[in-house]
Amino acid sequence: MVDSLLLMPRVTHEDDKVHITIPSFKVSKNMRFPDNTDKVSIQIQPVFFNLGKALGFRAPTQYIDLEKTQVMTAAQTFSYNFPVGSVCIFGLSLLFSSNRTTVNDKKFNPAGIFAASFKEGIADDTVPKGWYNTSFNITGTKDD
């Protein structure tokens, strides 16, 4: 991913929210397109985990579609609820295409985790809407 996208998203926290910002940038300077491609979809995927309660939540993927001929992008910010006692992992992938044909494959698939955060605190016993059970947990007690 670092060879294709030459900038990093910003992650900020405010009260019970986490914000991911893709700053405004010049496409020709900050995005390296593979040969014979003219479009890219930047895909941002946050995933939340409450390890003490063995819960997970996959937030909706956000898409930013760009064309190689585009001069500048507008800054974009995506905001999510960030419950206490949870971890969030932020993933980003780039899907390059030309004439509606995707060029990503096993050898070329720019993607990665660009940040992770922990919201300190103890979660209550409610299960937020959309969260699912996972097969792992960390209870943090001496008896486990």
C-alpha positions in Angstrom: 0.0 0.0 0.0 2.8 2.4 0.8 4.0 2.2 -2.8 0.6 3.3 -4.1 -0.9 5.7 -1.6 1.7 8.3 -0.5 -0.2 9.7 2.4 -1.7 8.4 5.6 -5.3 8.9 6.9 -5.6 10.8 10.2 -7.4 9.2 13.2 -8.8 11.5 15.9 -10.9 10.9 19.0 -13.6 13.1 20.3 -15.9 12.1 23.2 -17.5 8.8 22.2 -16.5 9.0 18.5 -13.5 8.1 16.4 -12.9 10.1 13.2 -11.0 8.9 10.1 -9.9 11.7 7.8 -8.5 11.4 4.3 -6.9 14.8 3.7 -7.3 16.7 0.4 -4.5 15.7 -1.9 -3.2 16.0 -5.5 -4.0 12.7 -7.2 -0.9 12.8 -9.5 1.4 13.4 -6.6 0.0 11.2 -3.9 -1.4 8.2 -5.8 0.7 5.8 -8.0 -1.4 4.0 -10.5 -0.2 0.8 -12.0 0.3 0.8 -15.8 -2.9 0.6 -17.8 -5.2 1.7 -15.0 -7.1 4.9 -14.7 -9.4 4.4 -11.6 -8.9 3.5 -8.0 -11.4 2.9 -5.2 -10.0 3.7 -1.7 -11.8 1.4 0.7 -11.7 2.1 4.4 -12.8 -0.6 6.9 -13.0 -0.1 10.6 -13.6 -3.2 12.8 -14.4 -2.9 16.5 -13.8 -5.5 19.2 -14.8 -5.7 22.9 -12.4 -8.3 24.1 -13.8 -8.5 27.6 -17.2 -9.4 26.3 -16.1 -11.4 23.2 -18.0 -9.0 20.8 -17.1 -7.6 17.4 -18.6 -5.1 15.0 -17.7 -4.4 11.4 -18.6 -0.9 10.5 -19.8 -0.2 6.9 -17.0 0.1 4.4 -16.4 3.6 3.1 -15.4 4.2 -0.5 -13.6 7.0 -2.2 -13.6 6.6 -6.0 -10.9 8.6 -7.9 -9.8 8.9 -11.5 -6.2 9.3 -12.6 -7.1 12.5 -14.5 -8.6 14.1 -11.3 -6.5 17.0 -10.1 -7.4 17.3 -6.4 -9.6 15.4 -3.9 -11.7 16.9 -1.2 -10.9 16.0 2.4 -13.3 13.4 3.7 -14.0 12.5 7.3 -15.9 9.4 8.4 -17.1 9.1 12.0 -18.0 6.1 14.2 -19.3 5.5 17.7 -16.4 4.2 19.8 -17.7 2.4 22.9 -15.6 2.3 26.1 -13.7 -0.9 26.6 -13.3 -1.6 22.9 -10.5 -1.8 20.3 -10.8 -0.5 16.8 -8.6 -1.7 13.9 -8.6 0.5 10.8 -7.9 -1.1 7.4 -7.5 0.4 4.0 -7.3 -1.1 0.6 -6.8 0.2 -2.9 -8.7 -1.4 -5.8 -7.3 -0.3 -9.2 -9.2 -0.7 -12.4 -9.5 0.1 -16.1 -12.5 -0.2 -18.3 -14.4 -1.8 -15.4 -11.7 -4.5 -15.1 -10.0 -4.9 -11.7 -6.2 -5.3 -11.9 -5.7 -6.4 -8.3 -4.6 -10.0 -7.9 -2.6 -12.2 -5.5 0.7 -10.5 -6.3 -0.6 -6.9 -6.4 -3.2 -6.1 -3.7 -2.3 -2.9 -1.8 -4.0 -3.1 1.6 -3.1 -2.9 5.2 -3.9 -1.8 8.7 -3.1 1.9 9.1 -4.1 2.4 12.8 -5.5 0.8 15.9 -7.0 2.4 19.0 -8.3 1.4 22.4 -11.1 3.3 24.2 -10.3 2.9 27.9 -13.1 2.1 30.3 -15.4 -0.7 31.3 -18.3 -1.5 29.0 -21.7 -2.1 30.5 -23.7 -5.3 30.0 -25.7 -4.1 27.0 -24.8 -5.4 23.5 -24.9 -2.5 21.0 -27.0 -3.0 17.9 -25.1 -4.8 15.1 -22.4 -6.3 17.3 -21.8 -10.1 17.1 -20.3 -12.8 19.3 -16.7 -13.7 18.6 -14.7 -16.8 19.6 -12.2 -14.9 21.7 -12.2 -12.7 24.9 -9.9 -11.3 27.5 -11.5 -11.0 30.8 -8.5 -9.6 32.8 -9.3 -11.5 36.0 -6.9 -13.6 38.0 -9.2 -16.6 38.1 -9.3 -17.2 34.3 
